[in-house]
Amino acid sequence: MVTAARSRKRRFWLRWSWRDFRSRWVAVVAIALVLAIGTGVYAGLGSTGEWRRQSNDASFAALSMHDLRATLSPGTFTEQGGLVEAVEGLDAASSVTAVVERLVVDSQVDTGPISETESVLVPARLVGMTFGLAQPVDSVWVRDGTAPVDDQSELGAAVMEAKFADLRGLPTQGSITVAGGHTVAYSGLGTAPEDFFYEGPEGTIAAEGELAILYLPLAAAQDISGHPGMVNDIVLTLADGTDRDVVEAQLAMVISDLGLSGVVSTRDDSDAVRVLYEDIDNDQQFWNALSALVLAAAALAAFNLISRIVEAQRREIGIGMALGVPRRQLAIRPLMIGTQVAILGTIAGVGVGLVVGDAFGNLLESVRPLPE
């Protein structure tokens, strides 16, 4: 009997709740949408730090970002294969999982005419590397087009840095003239992990359009730069658990023993790693403050609108009190309206959060494209 009475009482309140909803559905939906905007924006912006960190981790891992890099002093070069032999002679050589020699030289490129009598010369960096390695280090993500063939040594093979091409309005495939009058055809647009972010002179912001980076097969870069059979840069990855500082010191000592001068750096010294991860916490503080303001405004607006609904029921509440209805029963109707608002607001808030997150992701992708 008690169970049947409770069931009838529950059905009674549900019918009354449905009656209130039909009579005030516009207000309920409006309040729910206000809350959805507040909670959706808070969730969408409040989670950007986490998925940006995951995106950075996955992107650097996908392209095998180096753990250590040795760069010879400007104007210093050595025979191809010599740096690899030096790494193989390290005491901690067994901890090195992959190693790649490169030739990195500064140059200039002509991006093409901007008028009948004028063209634009832009500083450039030529990165000679080996494509298609089984164990790559700092490999190139080709966003559009195709990568050159590994053994393609002629000048018609390259990948243009994607952010530079976007800002300069260059096509996916084309040709570009580098210093010395060499015309290099590029077959795609992409980027390497150390070039996810480029810091211009004196910390210039958004300087991607000021440096043209060309990724070429090593032989092609050697021919163009006039350094056949030479390299000046080596990157390597280490096994998990390796003491990176120990290997760094050994590598610096071995390079010095070869009679070469250079700098050994870690992945944490790269501008791309430093800026992309530091930006997360700094940006997240701003988005948290902004989303908190939106959520607070939505809560105040919802409180005001719900108060108006309760105010409209004052006469009915007064009659109920005059008839001796307990106060806790009189409070059920406003609480049920609040439940309706909460359910609808939660469902709509999930949608708003997904929309905000997707829009913010597209914005970041257009500003700083990453593989993941």
N, C-alpha and C positions, 0 to 999 in steps of 0.2 A: 504494500500500500504506500509506504514511504517513497519507494522508487518511482511508482506511477505518479505520485504527486509532484515529485521533483521534475519528472519528464514533462508533465503538463505545464509546470511553471516555466521550464526552460523554453518550451515551444511558445508560450505566451510572450516571453520577452523577445524571442526571435521575431515573432510576428510584429510586435510593437516597434522593434528596431527597423524592420523592413518598412513599416509605415512611416517612421520618421525619415528614413532614407529617401523614400519616394517624394515626400513633401519638401525635403531640403537637399536633394541630390546635387543641385548646382553648387550650393555652398560647400558641401562635403567634398565634391570633386575639386573645387577651387582650392580648398585648404590642403587637400592631398597633393595637388600639383605644386603648391608653394613649398610644402615640406620636401617633395621629390626633388625640386630644384636645389634646395639647401643641402640635403643629404647626398644627392647625386654629385653635385659639384665638390663637396667635401671628400667623398670617396674617390672620385675621379682624379682630382688634383693631389689628394693626400697620398695616393699610392704611386705617384710618378717616380719617386726616388727608388722604390724597390724594383720596379720593372726596368728602369734605366740602368740600375746596377746589374741586373741579370742580363740585360741586352749587351752591356759592355763586356761582361765576363764571357758571354757566348761568342761575341764578335772577335775578341782577341784570341780566344781559344780556337775558333774556326780557322783563323789565318796563321796559327802557330807563332804568336808574338814571341820574340826572342827574350831570353832571360839575361843574356850578356851580349854586349856589342863592343867590338874593338874597331876604332876608326883611326887610321894613320893621319899624321899631321898634314895640313894642306900642302900639296905639291909633292908628297911622299907616296911612292908606289913600290910594289914588290911583285916578284914573279908569281903568276897564278899557281896555286897549289902550295906555296910556301906557308901561308897562314894556317891552312888545314893541317900541314905537317906539324906546325907549332902546337896546335891544339891537341893533336894526337900524342905529342910528347909531354903533355901535362901529367903531373902525379895523379890528378883527379880525372884523367881522360875517360875512365869508365863511367863517370857520372854524366858525360855529355851524350845526349840522345840524338842530336842532329846538329850539323854545322854547314854553313853555306858561305862561300866567298862572294863578294860583290865588288863592283866598281861604281863609286858614287862621285860624280864630278859636276861642278857648276857650269852653266852655259847660259845661252839666251835663245829665245824662240821668237819668231815672227808669226803672230797670230793671224796675219792676213790684213789686207787693206781695209781701212775704215773710210777712205775716200779715194778718189782717183790718183791723188798725189801723196797720200800719207798712209803708213802702216804702223802697227804697234809692236814694239820690242819689249819683251817681258823677261825678267830673270827666270832661269830654268834650272832644274836639277835632273840629270840623267842618272838613272839607277840601272846598272847592268846586273842582271841576275839570271839564275837558271830556272826556267819554267818546267813544270811537270815532274818535280822531284817526288820520290816516294816518301821522303821525310823532309818536307819543306820547312823553312824558317822565314817568317815575315813574307809569306806568299801574298799574291795580289788577288783581291776579290774583283772579278770582272762583273760590274753591274749591268752593263749593256755591251753588246757585241761579243767578240771572241778574243781569246788570248793568243799571242804569237806562238809559233811552233818552237820547241826547245832549241833545235839545231839551226834555226833560221838566223844566219849571220848577216844577211844583207840589210840594207837600210830600211826596207819596207816592212818593219815589224815593231810594234810598240803598243802599249796601253797608256792612254792619257788619263791623268788624275781627274776623277769625276767632278769634284767640286769646282775646280778651275774651269773645266769645260762648260759646266752649267752656267757659271757666272759670266763667262765670255761668249756664251751662245754658240759653242762649237758643236758640230754634229757628232753622232756616235762613231762614224768612221770618216776618215779624211786624211789629210797630210798637213805637215807643219814644217817650217824651215828653222833649223837650229844654227847656232854659231858655226861659221866655216862654210856656210852655203849648202849644207847637207839637207836634203828634203827627206823627212821621215814620215812614212805612212803609218797611221795608227788604226788598229782594227777594233778597238773597244775602249770603253771608259770604265775605270775602276779605281781602287785605292789599296794601299798597303796599311797594316795596322799602325805603324809609326806616323802615318800621314792622315789619320782620322781627324787630327786637328793640326793646323799650321799656325804658328805664332810669327807674325811678321816682324819687321824691324821695330825696336823699342816697344814691344808688346802690343803692336797694332791689333785691334779686334777685327774679326771677319776679314782676314787678309788672304783668304784662299784664292782670290782672283789675282793676286800679285806674284804668284810663283807657279810656273808650269812644271809639273813633275811628269817625266816620261819613264815608264818601266819598259826596258828593252832586254832582249837576250844578251848575255854577257859579251859574246863576240861582237855583236852589233854596237854596243856601247864602247867597246875597246876601239873599234874601227873609227867611229865618229869622233871620239875624243882624242885620237892619235896616241893611244896607249895600248898597242897590241900585246896580248899575253900578260897584262898587268892587272892588279887589283889593289884596293886600298881600304877594304872594309870587310869585316867578317861578323856574322851573327850566329848565335848558338843557343840551344835549349838544354836544360838540365833535368835530370831525373828528380822525381818528387823526393823531398827530404834532403836534398843536397845542400850543403852549406855554400850558398852563393858567394859570400864574401871571400871564402878561401879560394874558390876557383877564380874569382875576379883578380885576386892578388897574384895567383900563379900565372894567369894570362898576361897581366901587365909585365911581369918579370920576364916571361919568355919573349915577348915582343921587344923588350929592351935588350935582351941577349942577342937578338937578331940584328941589332944595330939600327932599329927603327924607332921613331918617336910616334906616339899616338896616345889616345885616350880610351880607356875601358869604362863603359857605363852599363848600368842595369836598366831593365825595363821601366823601373820606377822613375828614372831620370828622363824618360821620354815625355815631351810636352803633351802628347796625345793621352798617355796614361794619367799624368798628373792633372791635366785640366778636366778631362772627361769625368774623373772620379771626384775631384774637388768641387766641380760645378753641381754635382748631385745634391750635396748637403746644403750648399749655399742657396741653390734654387728652391730646394724643398722648404726651407724656412720661409721664403716669400710666399710660396703656394699655400703652405699651411696657414699663414696669417690671412691671406686673401680668402681661402675657403672657409676659415672660421668666421670671418665677417659675414660671408654669404649665409652660412648656417645660422648664425645668430639672428640675422635679419629675417630669415625664413621662420625661425622659431617665434620671434616677436609678432610677425604678421599672422602666423597660424593662431597664436594665443589671442590676438585681437579678434580674429574672425570667429573662433570658437566661443569667445565671451559674448559676442553678439547673438549667436545661436541660443546660448543659455539665457541671455537676457530676454530673448523673444518668448521663452518658456516660463517667465516669472509668474504669469497668471495661473498657468496650469500647476506650477509648483506650489503656489499659494493655496489653491483649492485643495491640493493633496494634503498639505499640512493642516488645513482646517478640518479635513475629514479624518485626521489622525494617522495618516500614512507615515510610517517610520522614515526618518531622514535618509537612512542608508538605501532604502528602496527608491526614494526620489532621486538619489544620485546615480541610479543605474542608467537612466536614459542618457544623460550627458556622457557618461563613461562609455556607453555603447556607440555613441556618435564618435567619440575619440577613437574607439577600436576600429570603426569603419575608416576613419581618416588614416589610421596607422597602417591598416592592411593595404589600402589603395596607394598611400604614399610610399610604402616599401616597394611594392611592385613597380610603380612608376620611377622610384628613385634608382632602382637597379638599371632600368633603361637609360635614365639620364646619366648615370655614372659610366655606363658603357659608351655612350655617345661622347661624353667629355673625354674619356680616356682615349678613344679612337681618334678624335679630332686632335688631341694633344700629341699623340703618337705620329700622326701624319705631319704635324707641324715640325716636330723634331727631325723626322725623316727627311723633310725637304731642306732643313737647315744643315743637318749633319748626318748624311746617309751612312748606315752601318749594315753589315751583312745580316745581322740578326736583329 
